Amino acid sequence: MCEHCGEKKTFYITTPIYYPSDNLHIGHAYCSTAADSMARFKRMTGYDTYFLTGTDEHGQKIERKAKDKGVTPQAYVDNIVSGIKDLWKLMDISYDDFIRTTDERHVKSVQKIFKQLYDQGDIYKGEYEGWYCTPCESFWTELQLKDGKCPDCGRPVEKTREESYFFKLNKYQDWLIQYINDHPEFIQPASRANEMINNFLKPGLNDLCVSRTSIKWGIPVDFDPKHTVYVWLDALTNYITALGYGSGDQHLFDKYWPADVHLVGKEIVRFHTIIWPIMLHALGLPLPKQVFGHGWLVIDGKKMGKSVGNVVDPVVLCDRYSSDAVRYFLMREMPFGSDGEFTLKSMLMRINADLANDLGNLVSRTVAMIEKYFDGKVPAYTTLEDVDRALWTLAEETPEAVEKQVNAFQFSNGLQEIWKLVGECNKYIDTTQPWVLGRSEETKPRLQTVLYTLAECVRRVAVMIGFVMPRTPERIFAQLGVEDEALKTWQSLIGKFAVLPAGITVHKGEALFPRLDVQKELERDAKQAEEKKPEAPKQEKKAEKKHEEPEFPEEITIDTFCQSKMQVGRVLECFKVEKSKKLLQFRLSFGKDGERTILSGIAQWYKPEDLVGKQIVAVTNLKPRSIAGEESHGMILSALDDSGNLRLMSVGEGVEDGAIIG
C-alpha cells in the first residue's frame, strides 16, 4: 500500500513474447524464471502485480516451417504454443496473461495502431531494397552486415526488393538520444544504454520497413490488404494490446501502463529501446519505466541454440531434480544481467551445498530436535543470551536486505542474503549444542530458547525463498506445523522477531532435497546424451557392399602398422543388442589380458549361439565408443567371401587366447 494515499501500488512486468520453437531450452526458462521471480516477489511485498508473457507467431520463419511440415501456419503454432504453456506450468511460471499475436484482440489493435501512425504521417509507402535475415526477422544495410552475414546470428541473409510501408524512425532519433540521457534508469544495465547510443543512434537511424507484400502469414494492413505488418511492429505492441489498448475496454491499460519493466534478452534490446520507444512516443503514450537486457546462459562460452548443438532441456532437469532446484540454480548461480556459464556439474554441486546441506539439514535438524526434546511441540523461548540476540537481529534485518537486492534485479545477491541467515542458523546449532542442553532438566529452559529461535528462523526462511522456490515453502510449513496463512506472508517478517506461536506441533518429513551423487548423475547424463546422438556409422558397414572396398594409403610404415594391437579372442558369450537389428554383443576372453565387450554389426550373417566358444581376431587398443547405448572396447575383424557373405577372421588350432597377431 502507498504510505501516502493508502492505495495499492501496481507493478507491470513482461517477458518478450517468444518465437514458437519446438526446441525450447533452459535459456528460455532463464528469462521467464527471472520475470516470474520478480512478479512473485512484488505480490509478496504488497504490489498489485500483472505479469505478461506470450508468443510471437507471425513472419517468414513460421510460414516456411509450416510449409516444410505440410500444415497451415496456424496449426503449426497452435501445437507448439501448447508445449510452451506446458513448460511454463512445469516451471511454475505464474503469468497473469499469455498473449498470442494471432489473438483477435491483438490483430484488431495492431491494425488501429498502424492506421493511426499512417494517418498522422509517421508511416509512408515506399520501396524496400536490402538485406533480410529470416531467423532474426531483421533488415540490414550493406554496411551493417558482418562478413556478408547477419551481424546478430551470423547466418545468411537474403536480398529483397518490394513495395513496403516505412516508419519514420529517423524523425525521432535526436529526441530518443536526449530521452536516454535524461533517464539513465530507462535502459539497464547501463552498458546496454551506451551500446544503443554509440552503435545505433549516433551513426544515424534508417526509417524502418514495417510491412511486407511477399509474406502472407501476418496481420493484414486493413486499408491495403496486400501488405502484412512487419513482425517487430506487430510483436512489440503486444505489451499494450494485452492490456486492451485500442479496444473498447482499456481499464487494464489505464491501471498498469506504463510498464515498470520489460525483461528481455540482450540480443533484442535495440528493438525494445529504439523502435518501441519511438513508436510509443509517436502514439503519444508514455514509455516503459525500464528495459532490462539480461545476459545469456552459455555453454563453453557459446549461447545455447539448436544450431550449435548445446541446448539443455529444462523438462529433463525439472523431472530429475525438481523445478524449485532448477529455479534456485538459475537465480542463484550468476549475477543477473551478465552472461552465465551453465554446467550440470555446477548445478548439482549447488543443489548439494545450498539445498541439501544448508537448508535441508537445517529444517531436518530443527524439527527432529523439537520432536526429541519437546514431544514435537515448539517450545516457548525464555531468557535471551548474546548469541540469540545476534541471530534474532540478523533475522529481522534480512527481509529488508533481500528487498533491496531483488528490487534491483540482483536475484543472486538476494538469495545470498537469505542463505547468510541459513548459514548462521547452522553455526548457531554448533555453538549452542542442543544435544548437550537436552541432557539435563536444568538446561531445558536454555534449550527452549534455542529451539524456538531455530523454528522461527526456519519459518522466516521459508517465507523469503517463496519468490524463487514456490513449492518448497509449503513443505517446510508442513514440517513446522504452520497452518495460519498470516504466518506465511512477507508482512509477518516485518517488525519483531518472535511471531511463531509456541505449542504448534511439528511433523518431521522427507528430506527437502536428497543429497545427489554428482559423479553418477554426470555419468548418467553423458550416457543419455550419447544415446540421443545419431548412431555412428559402423566399422563393418563397408563389408555389406559387394563391390566397394575401403580406401587405403598406398604405403604405411611398419611403425604405423604396429600401432594396431590385434589379438586372438575366444567368444564366451554372444547375444543380439535390443536397440539394433544389426548388432551382436560379444564377451571375449583374451587370456591373461582379461575379458572385454565388443559390438559388431554382423547379425545378418551369424547366429549368436553359433559363435560361443569360437576364436576370432579383434583390434583391442581402439578407443572405447558407445553404440546403441552400449560401450564397445575394440573391433572384430572380418572379410567378404566371393559370394558377398561376411566371414569372421580366425586362427588355426593351438593358438592361445590373447595371442597377438603380427
N, C-alpha and C positions, 0 to 999 in steps of 0.2 A: 504494500500500500504506500502511496505517496505521503511522506511525512507532513506535507503542507496542506493538500486538499483532501486526503483520505481516499482518493480514487485508486483503483488497482492499476499498477503500471503494466504496459504492454511490451512485448518483445516478439519481433518477427524475424525468423531466421530461415534461410533457404540453402539447399544444395543446388548445384547445377542440375538441370534435367538431363538424365543420362541417355546416351545413344543406346538403342535397344540391341545389345550384343548378347549372343548366346554363349559368350565366354567371359562372364563376369569373374573378376579375381579379387584378391584381398586388397588391392589398391583402390578399387571402387568402394569396398566396405570401409576403408580408412576414412574417406571424406564423410560418408554417411554416419559412421560411428561418432566422429567428432561433432557433427551437427546435432545428432541425437543427444549426445552427452551434454552439450550446451543447452539444448531445449529442455532436457530433464532438469538440469541444474537451475535454470531460470524458473521453471514451475515450482521446484522445491523451495526456492528462495522468494516466492510470492508474486511472480510475474504472470500476467495473463499472456500465455505464450502461444504462438502459431508457428508451426514447423511445416514447410513446404518442400516436397521433392516431386520427382516425376520423370517423364521420358520425352525425349526429342525425337519424333518419329517420322519426320519428312526428309526429303532430299534424295540425291542421286545414289548414295550408298544403299539406302533401303530399297530403292527401285531396282537396282541391279541385283542385290542379294535375293530379293523375292523372285525375280525372273529366273535366276540360276536354280532356285528351288522349285520352280514351277507353280508358285502360289501368288495370290494377289499381295500387294504391299500391306494391306490392312490385316490379312490373315497372318502374314509373317510377323508383324509387330504384336498382334494380339497374343500369339503364342509365347513370344519372348517376354512381354510385359508380365505375364502370369508368373514366369520364372523369377523375374526381378522381385515381384511382390513376395514370393515365397522366401527368397533370400532375406529380404528385409524383415520378414516375420521371424525367421530363424535367428537373425542378429538383433532382434528386439528394437528395431528402428521405429520409434513411436511418432510417425508423421501425422499431422492433422489433415493434410490434403495431399493427394497424389494426382498431379495434373498430367494429362497426355496432350500433346499438341494436335492430336486428331480429335480431341473432345470438341463437340459442337460449341460449347461455351467459349472455348479458346479461338476457334476458327472465326466466329462472328466478330469477336472483339478485335482480332488482328486485322480483319478487313476494314473495320471502322478506323483503326489507328492509321493504316496505310492511306485511306481516303483523306483523313484529316491532314496528314503530312503533305499529301499531294495538293489538296485544295489551298493550303497556305504557302505553297511554293517551295517546300523543303524536299519534295521528290519531283523529279522531272524525267522525261523519256529521252533515251539516247541509244547508243550502240556500244556494247562492250566488246573489246578485243584484248585478250590477255591470257594469263596462265591460271589454271584452276586445279586445286588439289581436292579430289573427291573424298578421300578418307577424312580430311580436316574440314571439308566444306568451306575452303578459304580461297580467295582470289589473291594473286600475287603479281607484282610487276616484274619485268625482266631483271631489274636491279636487286629485287628482294630475294630472288632465287639463290640457293646455295648449291654450287656445282650443278646448276640446271635442274635442281630438285626442290621440293617443298622445304623451306627453312625450318618448319616445325617438326615434321615427321620423317623427312629425308626420303620420301617416296616420290615416284614420278608424277609430273603434273601434265595437264592436257591443255593444248591451245584451243581457246574457244572464241567464237565471234558470233554475236547475236544481238537482237534488239532487247534492250533492258531498261528498267527504270533505275534511277540513281538517287541516293540520299545525299544531301549536301553536308558531308562531314567537314569539309574544309572551311565552310562558313563559320563553324563554331570552334575552330581549333584554338584560337587565342583565348577565347572565353574559358575553355577547358583547362588550358595551362594555368591560367590565373586561379581557377577554382581549386585545382590540386594544390597549388602553392599556398592558397589561403586556408585549406582544410587538410592539414597533414595527417589527420586521422582517417581520411577517406580511403586511402589505399594502404593496406598493411600486409606484410611487413614493409617498412619504409623503403627497402631496397627495390621493391616492385614499383613504387612510385617513380623513383629515379629512372628505372628501366623504361617506363612508359613515356616519360617526358623526353629523355635523351634519344631513345631508339625509334620512337614513332611520331611524337607530336612535333618536336623541333625540326626534324627533317621535312615535315610537311605531310598533311593528310590528303589522300586522294578521295574524291567522292566515292561512296560505296554503292556497288551494284546490289540492288535489293529485289530484283525479280529475274526469272529465267523463263524462256519460252521452250527450251529443249528438255526441260524436266516437267513431267506432268504430276508426279507424286508430291503435292504441296498444296498450300492454301491458294485458291484462285484469287487473283485481283478482280474484285467483283465488277469494276467498271471497264475492265479489259481482260476478259477471261482466258485469252491465250497465254497470259503471264501467270506464273505462280510466284508466291512471295519467297524470296531468298531465305534460307534456313535461319540465318542469325537474327534477322529482324523478327522472324516468326518465333524462334526459340526464346530470345531474350525477354520478349513481352510476357512470357508466362508468369513472371513474378507479380504482375499486376492483373492479368486476366484471371488468374486463380482467385483473386480477391474480388472479382466481379467488376473490374474496371471496364467501362464500355457496355455494360449490361444494364438491365433495369433495376438491379439490386446491388448497390455499391457499399453496403453497410460494413462489410469486412475491409474493403479498401479504405474507407474513411477511418476505420478503427486502427488498422495496423500499418498503413503506409505513411511515411517511408520505412522501408525495411531497416532493421537495426544492423543486419549483416548478411551479405551474400558470401557464402563459403564456397570457394572454387579452387580447382587445381591451378597451379601456376601457369600451365600452358594455355589457359583461356582467360587469363587476367586481362589481356588487352581488349578482348571483346566486351568484358564487363566494366572496364574503366575508361574506354574510349567510345565505342559505338553506343553502348547502353546509356551512359550519362548524357551524351549529346542528344540521343533520341528522346530521353525524358525531358531534357531542357526545351527541346523543340515543341514538345507536347504541353509545356507549361507546368510540369509536375516536379515535385522535389526529388532530389537524388537520394539513393540509399545512404545511410549514415556511414557505412563501411563496406568495402570489398576486401575480404581476407584471402590472399592467394597462398594456399599451403603447398608444401613440397610433395615429392613423390616417395612412395615406398620403392626402393630399388634393391636389386639382387646383383651382387658383384659390380655395383656402380651403374647398372643399367635399369632404366624404367621397365616395370613389368609390362609385358604385352605378348599377345599370341604370336606375332611375327618374330619376336626374339626367342620365344620358347621358354620363358621363365615365369609363367603365371603360377600363382599359388591359389588353390581352391579354398575359399572360406568355408564352404559346406563341410569339406573333409575335416578341417581344423575344428569347427564347432562340434561336429559329431564325436570327434576323438576327445577333445579337451574341455568342451562346454563353451557356449557363446560368451559367458562372463569372462572366462580366462582369455579368450581371444580379444575381446573388447579391452580388457585391462592392459594386455600387452601393447595393443595399438596405441593406446593413450598414454602409457607409462614409459615406453622404451625410448622414444625420440622426441625432442623438442618440436612442438607443432609449428609449422611454417618452414622448417628446413627439410631437406631430403633425409630419409631414414633408411638404413640398411636393414632388410628383413632376412633373417635366417631362422630356420626351425630350431636350431640349437639354442639361439639366444632366447626364443620364446619359451622353450622347455625349461631352461635354467631360470628364467624369470618366474615361471609358474611355481617351480620348486622353492625358490628362495623367498618370494614375496607372499605367495598364496598358500602353499602347503606349509612351509616352515614358520613364517612370521604370523600371518593371520590365522591360518588353520590351527596351529598349535596353541595360539593364544586363546581362541574360543574353546578348544577342546580341554585345555588345562583348567581354565576358569570354571567351566561347567562341571568338570569331573571333581574338582576340589570342593565345590559347593555341595555336590551330591555326597561326597565322602564325609565332610565335616559338619554339615548342617542339614542333613536329610533332604537335600535338594531344594531347600528354601533359601532365597537370597537373604543374607543376614543384614541387620541394621548396622550402620557404622557407629563407632564410639568416638573416642578422642583421636585427634589427628597428630601425626608427627611430621617433621620437616619433609621426609621422603614422600609422604602422602600429599602434603600441600603442593609440592613441586609438580606432581603428576596431575593433581586437580587443576592447577593453574594452566598447565600445558593443554589439557583437555578443553578448558574454557576458551583458550586463545586460538585453538586450531581452526574452528569454523571460519573465523574472520580471515585467517591466513589463506585458507582454501578459497574463499570467495575472491580475494584479491587476485590470486593466480588464475583461477578459472575464468573470471571475467575478462582477463587479458589473453584468453585462449592458450594459456600455459598449462595445459592439462597435466603434463608430466610433473610440473612443479607442484600443482595442486594435490596430486596423488602422493607426491613425496612428503608433503606436509602431513597427510593422514598417516602415512607409514612411519613418520617420525614418532607419532603417538603410539602406533603399534609397537615399534621397537622399544620405546620407553616402558611400555607395559610389560614386555618380556623381561627387560632389565629389572623392573620393579619386582617381578616374581623371584628372580635370582637374588635380589638384595634382601627382600623381606622373608624369604624361605617359609612359605606357608606350611610345608610339611613338617617343619620344626615346631612352628607355633601350634600345630594341631596335636602335639604330643601331651600337652598339659592343659588342664582346665584354667590355670592361672593366666595362660597366654591366649585363651579363647577370645576375649574381648579385642585383643590386638588383631587376631585372625579375622574377626568380623569386619573390621575396618578395611583390611587388606582385600578380602574377597568382595566386599561391596564396591570398593574402588575399581577393582578389575571388571566387575559386572557392568558398572555404569560406563566405564571406558569402552567396553565391547559394544554396548548399545550405541554409544555415540559414533563409533567407527562404522557400525552397520548403517546408520543413517547417512553418514557422509559419503560412503562409497556407492550409494544407490544411483547416482547420476551416470556412472560408468558401468557398474555391475548391477543391473536391475533385478536379477534373480537371487543373488546371494543374500541381501539383507533379510528377506523373509525366512531364509534357512537359519540365519543367526538368531532372529527374533524368536523362532520356534524353539531353539535350544535354550534361550534365555527365559522363555515363558512370557514374553512381552506380547500382550494381546491388545492393549489400549492403542488405538490408532494415533492418538495425540503424541505418544512416545516415539513414533516412527517419523516424525516431521522435523524439518530443519529448525522450525521455531522452538522445538523442545531443547535445542542446543544453545539457545541464546540465554545468557544470564547465568544463574548459579549452577554449580556442578551437579549436586545430588538430586536428580529428578526421578530416577528409577525407584519405584516403591519397594520397600523391604517386604519379604514374605511371599513374593511370587515364586512359583515352582519352576525350576529348570528341568530340561529334558535332554540328556546327552544323546546326540545323534551321530550319523555317519560323518566321516571326515569331510570337511568342506571341499578340499582339493587334495585327493590322494597323491602322495609323492610319486613322481614318474621316474622310471629307469631311462635316463636320457639316451644311453647308448643303444638300448633295444628299440626305442622309438625312432632313432635316426636310421637304424638298420632296416626297420620295417618300412619307413618312408622311402628309403633308397630302393628297396626291393619292389615296392609298389610302383615307383616311378619307372623302374626298368621294365616292369610288366606292361606298362602303358605305351612304351615305345613300340613303333612298328618292328615286327620281327626281323632281325638282321638276316641278310642272305646267308644261306647255309654253305658251309665249306664244300659240301658234297653236291651242291646244286648243279655244277657243270657236268657231273657224272651222268646226269639224267639225259643229256643231249648226246645223240649218237655221233654227230659229225663235227662237233666242236671240241677243241682241246684248249686247255689253259695256255696262255702266252707266257713264255719264259725268256729270260735274257739268254743270249747266245752262250755266254760263258760266265761262270762264277768261280771264285777261288775255293780251295779246299777249306779255308777258314770259314767262309760263308756256309758251306755245306755242313760243317761240323757244329754250327750254331743250333741246328735242329737235333733234338735228342729223341731218337726213335727207339722204342723198346718193345719187347715181346710181352704181351699181357694175356692172362687167362680169364675168360668170362666166368665170373662167379654167379652173376645174376643179370637178367635182361628182361625188360618189360616196356610196353608202349607208354608214351607220355600222353596224359589225358588231354592236354590242350593242343595237341598236334596230331595230324594224321600221318605225318612223315617220320616223326622222331621215335627212336628207340633209346632208352636209357640203360647204360651198361655200368655194372660194378665190376671192376677189373682188379686182378691181383698182379702186382709187378714184383713178386718175390720179396727180397729184402728191402725193396723200396716202398713196400706197403701197397695199400689199395687206393683207388681213385674212381671218381664218377665221370664218365664221358658220355655226351649225347651225340647221336649220329642220325642223319636223315636217310635211313636205309630200310624203313619199314615196309616198302613195297616189294623188296627183294628177299627179306628174311623174316621168318617167324621167330619170335624171341626165344621160345623153348628149344629151338634147334641149335641155338648158339651157345647155350650154357655148357661150360667145360672146354670149349674150343680155345685155341691160342690165336691171337690176332696181333697186328702191329699198329702201334699208335705213337704219335708225336706227343711227348709228355712235358715239354717245357714251354708250351704255349701259355700266354696269359689267360687266366680263367675268364669266362664270359657267361652272361645269363641268357638262356634261350628258353622261351615259353615258360618263364618263371622258375626254371631250374638252372643251377650253375654247372657248367661243363669244364672239366680240367684236362683238356687235351683234344686231339683229333685222331680218329681212327682212319687208317689208310685203306684205300680201295681203288679198283680199276674196272673199266668196262671190258667185257669179252667181245668176240666178234659178233654176237647176237644182240649186243646192246644191253646185256644184263650186267648188273654190278656184282663184283666179286671182292670179298674182303681179302686183304693181303695176309698171308700166314707164313709159317716156317715149317721145316721138316721136324721129324721126331727127334727127341733128345735135347731140344733147346730149352734151357731153364726159363721160368717166368722171371721177367725183369731184365733178360739179356739185352744188351744194347746192339742195335743194328748199325753197322758202319765199318 
